[in-house]
């Protein structure tokens, strides 16, 4: 059995499911448990960033780069929230200084995407950003006809 601390929870356009990602407490490996959990399951067990889950995780047979973190889960169990120190530690230990270093790519100035030709070997990273450099912008999506 492996234990992970959930670091990310992403909603889909299909509001029934969420994608979670976590860091293995022992070896720092990023894991995205499959199949996806339902929002109802997450609410029932209070699965949020910082939650500790354990289970058996094995590589997904259909895994394709860059989704190397995808793993099939068995016997997933919720153990409650981790401590603030454990959450900070797991994030710090998996942290990279930049998007370029984390994905091992070069980006041009103002580039907002990584092209499929880049052949990145992971789909999720943790980066460190000074709080003064963060700006929250509310955008309204325009529906196309």
C-alpha positions in Angstrom: 0.0 0.0 0.0 1.2 3.5 -0.9 0.1 6.7 0.7 -0.3 10.0 -1.2 -1.2 13.5 -0.2 -3.6 15.1 -2.7 -2.2 18.3 -4.2 -4.6 18.9 -7.0 -8.3 18.5 -7.7 -9.5 19.4 -11.2 -13.1 19.6 -12.3 -14.2 18.5 -15.8 -16.9 19.9 -18.1 -18.7 16.7 -17.0 -19.5 17.9 -13.5 -19.9 14.4 -12.2 -16.2 13.6 -12.1 -13.0 15.1 -10.9 -9.3 14.4 -11.5 -7.1 14.2 -8.5 -3.3 14.2 -8.3 -1.2 13.5 -5.3 2.4 13.0 -4.2 3.6 9.7 -2.8 4.8 10.4 0.8 7.7 8.0 0.6 9.3 8.6 -2.8 7.8 11.9 -4.1 6.2 10.3 -7.2 3.2 12.2 -8.6 0.2 9.9 -9.0 -3.2 10.6 -10.7 -5.5 7.8 -9.6 -7.8 6.3 -12.3 -10.6 5.8 -12.8 -11.6 9.4 -11.9 -13.5 9.9 -8.7 -17.0 11.4 -8.6 -17.6 14.7 -6.9 -20.1 12.9 -4.7 -17.3 10.5 -3.5 -15.0 13.5 -2.8 -17.6 15.3 -0.9 -18.6 12.2 1.1 -14.9 11.5 2.2 -13.9 15.2 2.2 -11.2 14.6 -0.4 -9.5 18.0 -0.9 -5.9 19.1 -1.4 -4.1 18.0 1.7 -6.1 14.7 2.0 -4.2 11.6 2.7 -5.2 8.5 0.6 -3.7 5.1 0.5 -4.1 2.2 -1.9 -2.5 0.1 -4.5 -1.4 2.0 -7.6 -0.3 0.4 -10.8 0.6 1.8 -14.2 -2.3 2.3 -16.5 -2.1 0.0 -19.5 -3.3 2.7 -21.9 -1.0 5.4 -20.5 0.4 7.7 -23.1 3.0 10.4 -22.7 2.7 13.0 -21.2 0.2 11.3 -18.7 2.9 9.2 -17.0 1.3 10.0 -13.6 -1.9 8.0 -14.5 -2.2 4.9 -12.3 -5.1 2.5 -11.7 -6.1 2.5 -8.1 -7.3 -0.4 -6.0 -8.5 -0.3 -2.3 -8.4 3.4 -2.1 -8.9 4.6 1.5 -9.2 8.1 2.9 -7.1 8.8 6.1 -8.1 12.4 6.8 -6.2 15.6 6.2 -2.4 15.8 6.5 -0.7 18.3 8.8 0.2 21.8 7.4 3.9 20.8 7.7 3.4 17.6 5.8 1.5 19.4 3.0 4.2 22.1 2.7 6.9 19.4 2.8 5.4 17.2 0.0 5.0 20.3 -2.2 8.5 21.7 -1.4 10.1 18.3 -2.2 8.3 18.1 -5.6 8.9 21.7 -6.5 10.7 23.0 -9.5 11.8 26.6 -10.2 10.0 27.1 -13.5 7.7 25.6 -16.1 10.6 25.2 -18.4 12.7 23.2 -15.9 9.7 21.2 -14.7 8.7 20.1 -18.2 12.2 20.2 -19.6 11.3 22.5 -22.5 12.3 25.9 -23.8 9.6 28.5 -24.1 9.7 31.8 -26.0 8.8 35.0 -24.3 5.0 35.2 -23.7 4.5 31.6 -24.9 1.4 30.2 -23.2 1.5 26.6 -24.3 3.7 23.6 -24.8 3.4 22.2 -28.3 2.7 18.5 -28.8 6.0 18.2 -30.6 7.8 19.0 -27.4 7.3 15.3 -26.2 7.2 16.2 -22.5 7.3 13.2 -20.2 4.9 14.5 -17.5 1.7 16.3 -17.4 1.7 18.0 -14.0 4.4 19.8 -12.0 4.7 21.9 -8.9 6.3 25.3 -9.2 7.3 27.9 -6.7 6.0 31.4 -7.3 6.5 34.3 -4.9 3.0 35.5 -3.7 3.7 39.1 -4.9 3.9 37.7 -8.5 0.4 36.2 -8.5 -2.5 38.0 -10.0 -6.0 36.6 -10.2 -7.9 37.7 -13.3 -11.6 36.9 -13.8 -12.3 36.1 -17.4 -15.7 35.6 -19.0 -15.8 32.9 -21.6 -17.6 33.8 -24.9 -19.8 31.0 -26.2 -19.3 30.3 -29.8 -22.4 29.8 -32.0 
